[in-house]
Amino acid sequence: MPAAFIAGATGYAGREVARALAARGDVRTVAHVRPDSPRLEEWRARLACIGVEVDATPWDAPLMASTLATLRPDLVFCLIGTTRARGVKGPRTPAGRPAETYETVDFGLTDLLARACVMAGVRPRFVYLSAAGTGPDARTAYGRARWKAEEAVRASGLPWTVARPAFVSGPDREERRILERAGAIVFDGLLGLAARIGAPGPRRRLASITASALASALVRAALDPAAEGRTLERADL
Ligand SMILES: NC(=O)c1ccc[n+]([C@@H]2O[C@H](COP(=O)([O-])OP(=O)(O)OC[C@H]3O[C@@H](n4cnc5c(N)ncnc54)[C@H](OP(=O)(O)O)[C@@H]3O)[C@@H](O)[C@H]2O)c1
């Protein structure tokens, strides 16, 4: 049976990918939860109910490589990332700055996971959840870190697929993100209006997507030979 390893499995997108893979019944699904998560045991119980195993390997390249060498996954989903608000509330560096930033988490952990696959001698399809608007000259630190992460994945030598949704949003997100949800609703409304007056392009490129619709698209792409080496924009998802 093929195996899948999901980093970021506790997130809005990650838990839907875990659910979608497990529901297939033909993929051994292993969800990664960080070992210091205060909700580790809760996640073990929740994920076990849907037939998903939990792995809590620390975010350390040799340790992660050892786990991957044992599991030998055919698919690796990298669905992690922090937010500015989490960074501000989280641990600090000795200089007093947030330790968890787009650079250290969104780029750093993606790069670590891709390198760990290479160290482990496995060649899974590496599916990276990036975001619309990334690029080397992106205006935000978020956009630049996501671009660096994409580049690390593409340069890893692994088979890869990158997905770039715009808003990932729906009423079913457990964590309350009022601004993100309101932004998605307003933005979708404007895109719908533009489509009705004859400009459907922006809606195809930028409409929000729910985690379950995104998960279906990511799983489909992960298993599709034609999606290898492709960067999927919103319209492809
Ligand atoms: N939401 C959007 O509108 C959107 C749009 C486009 C792209 N994206 C990108 O897609 C990614 C996933 O989206 P989402 O909505 O599912 O995000 P989410 O709900 O915030 O989930 C983020 C995941 O990353 C993990 N994580 C965060 N900081 C970590 C750290 N320091 N160490 C280890 N794991 C860490 C979280 O683990 P814990 O549960 O343990 O914290 C969680 O599993 C995001 O990071 C985002 O940049 C999001």
The ligand as an ORCA input file, in Angstrom:
! r2SCAN-3c Opt
* xyz 0 1
  N      -5.145     30.345      4.840
  C      -4.972     30.887      3.648
  O      -5.757     31.723      3.186
  C      -3.802     30.440      2.798
  C      -3.774     30.790      1.448
  C      -2.721     30.372      0.667
  C      -1.702     29.644      1.231
  N      -1.732     29.333      2.537
  C      -0.599     28.627      3.115
  O      -0.897     27.296      3.382
  C      -0.426     26.932      4.679
  C      -1.471     26.060      5.334
  O      -2.674     26.814      5.439
  P      -3.669     26.564      6.634
  O      -4.767     27.522      6.448
  O      -3.933     25.100      6.738
  O      -2.752     27.014      7.878
  P      -2.975     26.703      9.415
  O      -4.349     26.256      9.714
  O      -2.451     27.909     10.137
  O      -1.977     25.468      9.708
  C      -0.596     25.671      9.766
  C       0.110     24.359     10.058
  O       1.523     24.653     10.193
  C       1.973     24.179     11.467
  N       2.959     25.078     12.057
  C       2.857     26.410     12.222
  N       3.973     26.881     12.851
  C       4.758     25.791     13.084
  C       6.026     25.624     13.700
  N       6.707     26.649     14.211
  N       6.523     24.376     13.766
  C       5.867     23.329     13.252
  N       4.655     23.422     12.652
  C       4.121     24.647     12.575
  C       0.755     24.154     12.366
  O       0.987     23.247     13.422
  P       0.358     23.510     14.898
  O      -1.107     23.159     14.786
  O       1.118     22.566     15.765
  O       0.573     24.944     15.218
  C      -0.332     23.698     11.378
  O      -0.290     22.290     11.223
  C      -0.285     28.238      5.466
  O       0.845     28.250      6.265
  C      -0.291     29.310      4.441
  O       0.850     30.090      4.372
  C      -2.769     29.698      3.335
*
